[in-house]
Amino acid sequence: MGGLPNARLTHVGLFVRDIEKMKGFYSRMLGMAVTDSGPFMGRQLAFLSRDPEEHHQLVMVQDPARAALATSVNQISFRLDDLESLRVYYRFLAEEKVKALEGRNHGNSWSLYFFDPEGNKIELYVPTPWHVSQPWRAPLDLTQPAEAIIEETKAHIDQNPTARPMSEWSDAFRVRLGQ
């Protein structure tokens, strides 16, 4: 893999049934802005972003031919800057009564999961300073202060033989990638 140029994941495309409802949800719940929208070849498209360097991080396509099909997306993940931001989102989403709001501690990240109006799972997450072999998870109570969450996570991972500082894991992975 080391000889390949860097390929960054920058956007995801979703087939949607109700594009107006979905644009409203992603704008209201995740602060995304519609950058462009309009019809194309019998479909309605909308492009949304939160990054001024990316025209779109999410493209939605309402296609009448796919209206009856279920989504095949496992999840769409958004990285936040810090644990306090995750706690703020938790309070906001709880007040908005989003579907299936659940905090999860993965050891290497603190995550918050919920569903959009069409059943696509969304994850908001913050990396921790540790690596823990995945899959691994414990409950995450985002009503606790950040310091308590950090202490609880450290206590969990101290018992896990795969735990190590994320910097060590990253260095080893760079070697695997030939970087």
Secondary structure, DSSP 8 states (H G I E B T S, - for coil): -TTS-------EEEEES-HHHHHHHHHHHH--EEEEEEEETTEEEEEEES-TT-S-SEEEEE-GGGTTS------EEEE-S-HHHHHHHHHHHHHHT-EEEEEEE-SSEEEEEEE-TTS-EEEEEEE-SEE--SS--EE--TTS-HHHHHHHHHHHHHT-TT-EEHHHHHHHHHHHHT-
